[in-house]
Amino acid sequence: MLRWATRQRYIGQNPAENLELPKRVKAPPRYLTREDYLKLRSSIDDEEFRDVVDFYLLTGIRRGEGLLLKIEEHFDLNGG
């Protein structure tokens, strides 16, 4: 954004031009063991919420992707 603003002459100089970006540390992916999953599942009292947690954990879908899903696009609720 700052480069663009400089090119458009909204600002005279990019104040972040000579900044060094922090190095990214790649951490290995974290996984739940079967025991962790069962422990988590048994600690949830609300059945609907337990279903939501199961859906996310068992499909591996990301939260943002899950929120974009629309039931009516995948199931015929009127047709049973």
N, C-alpha and C positions, 0 to 999 in steps of 0.2 A: 504494500500500500504506500509505503514511504517512497519507494522507487518511482511508482506511478505519479505520486504527488510532485516529486522533483521534476519528472519529465513534463508534466502539465504546468510546471512553474507555479504551483500553489505554494511551494516552499523552496527556499534557495538551495538548501543542502539537506541530504538525508542524514539525520542525527544518528542513525543506527548503522551507517555504512561500514565503519571499522570495528564494529562489535564482533567478538568471537562467540559463536553459538556454543552452548554447553554440549558436551559429548553425550550421546545417547548410550545408555547401558542397556543392552538387550538381556532381559531376564528370561529364563526358560519358562515355557507355559506352565501354569499351575493346574493341577487336576484334583478332583475329589476322588478319594478311594471309595470303593463300594461301602465300606464301613462308615465313612464320613457322610456319604449320601443318605444311608439309612438312619444315621443319627440325626441329621438335619431334618429329614422327612418326619421322623417320629416326634420331633420337638414342635411341629406346627400343628396347632389345634384346629384351626379353621380349614375345613375340607376344601373350599373353593381356592383358597390361597395355596394349599398343598398341591392342588391340580395345576395351578399356574407355575409353581416352582418345578414340578415334575415336567411340565411342558418345556420350560426353558432348559433344564438340565439334561433331559433325555433326548431332545432334538439338537442341542448345541447351538440353537439360534441366539443371535445377539438381541439385547433388550430393544434397541432401536428397530431392528427388523420385526420383532414380535409385535411392537406397538403399531406398526404399519399394516399388519394383517387385518383383514376385514372378513369376519365369519361368512357374511352373505356372499362373498366372492367365491367361497370354496364349498359351501354347503347349501343345499336347497331346504331352507327352514320351513317353507310353506308346503313343500311336497313330502316332508317327513323323511 
